[in-house]
Amino acid sequence: MKKVIVVGGGLAGLSAGIKLLEERPGAQVTLYNLGHHLGGKISSHRDADGFNIDHGFHAIQANAQRFHDLLARAGVDREKTLVPDRGTYFYQEPGKMLGPDMPMDEADSDAINKQIEFLIRYGEAIFIDPDIEKFDDISFREWVLERGFDEELTQTRFFRFSIDALFNWPHEISTYINLQAIRMLGGQTGYFLTNGTYSETIVDPIANYFRKLGGRIEMYHKLTEVQHDGQRITGLRFSRPDYLFHDHGSVDWERSVKVLPGSVIVSDFDAAILTLPVDNFRELNQGDSAFWRGFPGIENLRSVSTLSWQMWTREKVLPVDCCINTLDEPLPMVIDYKNLRDEYRNNDSIGSALEWVGQENTFEEVGDEEIKNLTLECFLKIPGAKDPRDKGIIHESFRRNSSNHKRYLLTDPGTTKYRPHSKTHFENLLLAGDWIRNDIDAPTMEGAICSGYTAVDALLER
């Protein structure tokens, strides 16, 4: 296996390319990326005013072993780069928060004790049972109710967070996927943030390590067709996206990225690993039954557009430097990076560096300004929060991540069976990505890396 093409420059593609070159030094691996930035859904860029614009809030779980190992191999100084979380806070009506050092009344304490009792009672099913995929067809809410969980607790904001965290709210979430996400925590609740942008602190070192191993990266290539003879893929057709319009991310592409006239067919390869998100994958080979016969039911998978609102203010507006969850939709999570990142901590002109995240479902027709007003209305219910409009807004960025390459997979009950595996019906085509089946299965950064490794293992096995 001497010449391999990797399509997609997110964590799945980069980790696949790195593992392949580590396992087979001397292989020729070329990675093709759509736009200006590597990293996929964790990419970030600086706008014309120098502010870091994120795709959205991301966190690295404390025991995401593959992720941490990859950072170490890429030479990332994790002590300087990763910032431990300062506790998780939950907004609880009416106008109070649950979290570290926050006083709890009797009702809150009783609710938490009931959830702990439930975890202990069903700990084996939650953490040990090897056959939890049998719970994929049932929602997590139904699953806990069938086991005697207090129905009133399923209406609480705290319970809703188990759905918010994977962007499935207001949809129900597969019990299997939720249990996989819980297991990925390994009984830990700790996570890390980055002391800087993800692109600069995480993605760039990983990409540089890929190049150091001998990998080559080609930017501005959109895969538009997979050519094949029914058994093997014989060529990949690439077109140029309208990258000048995109302007390094300052302008959002449409849902399906338009391409410039002309294309090029790459055929000099032994195998290819496609790491496209599900919506990009579905754009390929329309009407080609020989291609699609190997991916039955893929039309049943759904995705969602995430929302991100960033704001920098002159004065501090939040009482805590950590993530506050379970606010009202559509932006139920907010974090202040002021004392978590050196670029803000050491800048006296910035009092707060806020970021809200959520998803667009049921708010597609609601205008940006109305969403902002709804968000601030709930934000001001947080004890100690101040109105950013009164504290000097320096800069802001509101983004609807609706392009196909930015959307997140919805983990609806009963849909895991429609997600393809790395191996395909073409002997030299493998798939990777957080929506491709892997040992993690929860669509997370760790899951993306795991899928990249799984694809390479399958390729070398073949």
Residue pairs with C-beta under 8 A, 6 or more apart in sequence:
1 24
1 27
1 270
1 271
1 459
1 460
2 26
2 27
2 28
2 270
3 27
3 28
3 30
3 268
3 269
3 270
3 271
4 20
4 27
4 28
4 29
4 30
4 269
4 270
4 271
4 272
4 273
4 459
5 29
5 30
5 31
5 32
5 236
5 266
5 269
5 271
5 272
5 273
6 13
6 16
6 17
6 29
6 30
6 31
6 32
6 272
6 273
6 275
7 13
7 31
7 32
7 223
7 236
7 272
7 273
7 274
7 275
7 276
8 31
8 32
8 33
8 34
8 40
8 274
8 275
8 276
8 432
8 433
9 31
9 32
9 33
9 34
9 38
9 39
9 40
9 207
9 217
10 38
10 39
10 40
10 41
10 42
10 43
10 275
10 433
10 448
11 39
11 40
11 42
11 206
11 445
11 448
11 449
11 452
12 40
12 275
12 432
12 433
12 434
12 436
12 448
12 449
12 451
12 452
12 455
13 31
13 33
13 40
13 273
13 275
13 432
13 452
14 31
14 38
14 203
14 206
14 207
14 210
14 452
15 66
15 70
15 206
15 448
15 449
15 452
15 453
16 273
16 275
16 432
16 452
16 453
16 455
16 456
17 29
17 31
17 210
17 215
17 452
18 70
18 73
18 74
18 206
18 209
18 210
18 213
18 215
19 452
19 453
19 456
20 27
20 29
20 456
20 459
20 460
21 27
21 29
21 210
21 213
21 214
21 215
22 73
22 213
23 456
23 460
24 460
25 213
25 214
26 214
27 214
28 214
28 216
29 210
29 214
29 215
29 216
30 215
30 216
30 217
30 218
30 269
31 210
31 215
31 216
31 217
31 218
32 218
32 221
32 223
32 236
32 238
32 266
33 217
33 218
33 219
33 220
33 221
34 220
34 221
34 222
34 241
34 257
34 405
35 219
35 220
35 241
35 243
35 246
35 249
35 253
35 405
36 45
36 219
36 220
36 243
36 246
36 248
36 249
37 43
37 44
37 45
37 199
37 203
37 248
37 249
38 199
38 203
38 204
38 207
38 217
39 198
39 199
39 202
39 203
40 277
40 405
40 448
41 55
41 56
41 277
41 401
41 406
41 408
42 55
42 58
42 198
42 199
42 202
42 203
42 445
43 55
43 198
43 199
43 203
43 249
44 52
44 53
44 54
44 55
44 197
44 198
44 199
44 200
45 52
45 53
45 197
45 199
45 248
45 249
45 250
46 52
46 53
46 197
47 53
47 249
47 250
47 397
48 250
49 395
51 310
51 312
51 395
51 397
52 196
52 197
52 343
53 249
53 310
53 397
53 399
54 197
54 198
54 308
54 310
54 355
55 306
55 308
55 399
55 401
55 406
56 306
56 307
56 308
56 355
56 357
56 401
57 308
57 323
57 333
57 335
57 355
57 357
58 194
58 198
58 445
59 85
59 191
59 192
59 193
59 323
60 67
60 68
60 82
60 191
60 192
60 193
60 194
60 445
61 67
61 184
61 185
61 188
61 190
61 191
61 192
61 444
61 446
62 186
62 188
62 190
62 191
62 192
63 184
63 185
63 186
63 188
64 184
64 444
64 445
64 446
65 446
66 446
66 449
66 450
66 453
67 445
67 446
67 449
68 78
70 206
70 449
71 78
71 81
71 202
71 205
71 206
72 78
73 209
74 205
74 206
74 208
74 209
75 205
75 209
76 201
76 202
76 205
76 206
80 195
81 194
81 195
81 196
81 201
81 202
82 192
82 193
82 194
82 195
83 192
83 193
83 194
83 195
83 340
83 341
84 190
84 192
85 190
85 191
85 192
85 193
85 322
85 323
86 100
86 320
86 321
86 322
86 340
87 99
87 100
87 320
87 322
88 99
88 189
88 322
88 323
88 325
89 97
89 98
89 99
89 100
89 102
89 320
89 322
89 323
89 324
89 325
90 97
90 98
90 99
90 157
90 158
90 161
90 324
90 325
90 326
91 97
91 157
91 324
91 325
91 326
91 327
91 378
91 381
91 382
92 98
92 108
92 156
92 157
92 158
92 326
93 157
93 381
94 381
95 381
95 382
95 383
96 102
96 383
97 324
97 382
97 383
98 104
98 108
98 112
98 158
99 320
99 322
104 112
111 150
111 153
111 156
111 158
112 158
114 149
114 150
114 153
115 153
115 158
118 144
118 147
118 148
118 149
119 126
121 147
122 147
125 132
125 179
126 179
126 182
126 183
127 182
127 183
127 187
132 175
132 176
132 179
132 180
133 176
133 416
134 176
135 143
135 174
135 175
135 176
135 179
136 174
136 175
136 176
136 177
136 413
136 414
136 415
136 416
136 417
137 174
137 413
137 414
138 146
138 174
138 175
138 413
139 172
139 173
139 174
139 175
139 413
140 162
140 163
140 172
140 173
140 174
140 175
140 178
141 154
141 172
142 172
142 175
143 175
144 154
145 151
145 154
153 159
157 326
158 326
160 169
160 326
161 325
161 326
162 173
162 178
163 169
163 170
163 171
163 172
163 173
163 178
164 325
164 326
164 332
164 333
164 358
165 181
165 325
166 173
166 177
166 178
166 181
166 411
166 442
166 443
166 444
167 304
167 306
167 359
167 408
167 410
168 410
168 411
168 412
169 329
169 332
169 359
170 329
170 361
170 362
171 361
171 410
171 412
172 412
172 413
173 411
173 412
173 413
174 411
174 412
174 413
174 414
174 415
174 416
175 413
176 416
176 441
177 411
177 416
177 441
177 442
178 411
180 440
180 441
180 442
181 442
181 444
184 440
184 442
184 444
184 446
193 335
193 337
193 340
194 201
194 202
194 341
195 201
195 340
195 341
195 342
196 341
196 342
196 343
207 217
210 217
211 217
220 240
220 241
220 243
221 238
221 239
221 240
222 238
222 239
222 240
222 241
222 257
222 259
223 236
223 237
223 238
223 274
223 276
223 280
223 284
224 237
224 238
224 239
224 259
224 263
224 283
224 284
225 236
225 237
225 284
225 285
226 233
226 235
226 236
226 237
226 274
226 284
226 285
226 291
226 429
227 233
227 234
227 235
227 236
227 237
227 265
227 267
228 234
228 290
228 291
228 426
228 429
230 290
231 426
231 427
232 426
232 427
232 428
232 429
233 272
233 426
233 428
233 429
234 267
235 265
235 266
235 267
236 265
236 266
236 267
236 269
236 272
237 263
237 264
237 265
238 263
238 264
238 265
238 266
239 259
239 260
239 262
239 263
239 264
240 259
240 260
240 262
241 253
241 257
241 258
241 259
241 260
242 253
242 257
242 258
242 259
242 260
245 251
245 253
245 258
246 253
252 399
252 400
252 401
252 402
252 403
253 403
253 405
254 403
255 279
255 402
255 403
255 404
256 283
256 403
256 404
257 403
257 404
257 405
270 428
271 428
271 429
271 430
271 459
272 428
272 429
272 430
273 430
273 431
273 432
273 452
273 455
273 456
273 459
274 281
274 429
274 430
274 431
274 432
275 431
275 432
275 433
275 451
275 452
275 455
276 284
276 405
276 433
277 303
277 404
277 405
277 406
277 407
277 409
277 433
277 435
278 298
278 301
278 303
278 407
278 409
278 433
278 435
279 303
279 404
279 405
279 407
280 404
280 405
281 298
281 431
282 298
282 299
283 404
284 291
285 291
285 292
292 298
293 425
294 420
294 424
294 425
294 426
295 420
295 424
296 418
297 417
297 418
298 418
298 420
300 415
300 418
301 409
301 410
301 415
301 418
301 419
301 435
302 409
302 410
302 412
302 415
303 407
303 408
303 409
303 410
304 359
304 360
304 361
304 407
304 408
304 410
305 359
305 360
305 361
305 364
305 400
305 401
305 402
305 406
305 407
306 357
306 358
306 359
306 360
306 401
306 406
306 407
306 408
307 330
307 331
307 356
307 357
307 358
307 359
307 360
307 363
307 371
307 398
307 399
307 400
307 401
308 355
308 356
308 357
308 397
308 398
308 399
308 401
309 331
309 354
309 355
309 356
309 357
309 371
309 372
309 375
309 396
309 397
309 398
309 399
310 353
310 354
310 355
310 356
310 396
310 397
310 398
311 352
311 353
311 354
311 355
311 388
311 393
311 395
311 396
312 350
312 352
312 353
312 354
312 393
312 394
312 395
312 396
313 350
313 351
313 352
313 354
313 388
313 391
313 392
313 393
313 394
314 349
314 350
314 351
314 391
314 392
314 394
315 351
315 352
315 386
315 391
315 392
316 336
316 338
316 351
316 352
316 386
316 391
317 336
317 351
317 352
317 354
317 385
317 386
317 387
317 388
317 391
318 324
318 334
318 336
318 352
318 354
318 382
318 384
318 385
318 386
319 382
319 383
319 384
319 385
320 336
321 336
321 337
321 338
321 339
321 340
322 335
322 336
323 333
323 334
323 335
324 333
324 334
324 335
324 382
325 332
325 333
326 332
327 333
327 334
327 356
327 375
327 378
327 379
327 382
328 374
328 375
328 377
328 378
329 358
329 362
329 363
330 358
330 359
330 360
330 361
330 362
330 363
330 366
330 371
330 374
330 375
331 356
331 357
331 358
331 371
331 375
332 358
333 356
333 357
333 358
334 354
334 355
334 356
334 357
334 379
335 354
335 355
336 352
336 353
336 354
337 344
337 353
337 354
337 355
338 344
338 345
338 350
338 351
338 352
338 353
339 345
341 353
344 350
344 353
349 394
350 394
351 391
351 392
352 388
352 391
354 388
356 375
356 379
359 408
360 400
360 402
363 371
366 374
368 398
368 400
371 398
372 398
376 387
376 388
376 389
379 385
379 388
380 387
401 407
408 443
409 434
409 435
409 443
411 442
411 443
416 437
416 441
419 435
419 436
419 437
420 431
420 436
420 437
421 431
421 436
421 437
422 430
422 431
422 432
422 436
422 437
422 438
422 451
422 454
422 455
422 458
423 430
423 458
423 462
424 430
424 431
427 462
428 462
430 455
430 456
430 458
430 459
431 451
431 455
432 448
432 451
432 452
432 454
432 455
433 448
433 451
434 443
434 444
434 445
434 447
434 448
434 451
435 443
436 451
436 454
436 455
437 451
438 447
438 450
438 451
438 454
439 450
439 454
440 446
440 447
440 450
440 451
441 447
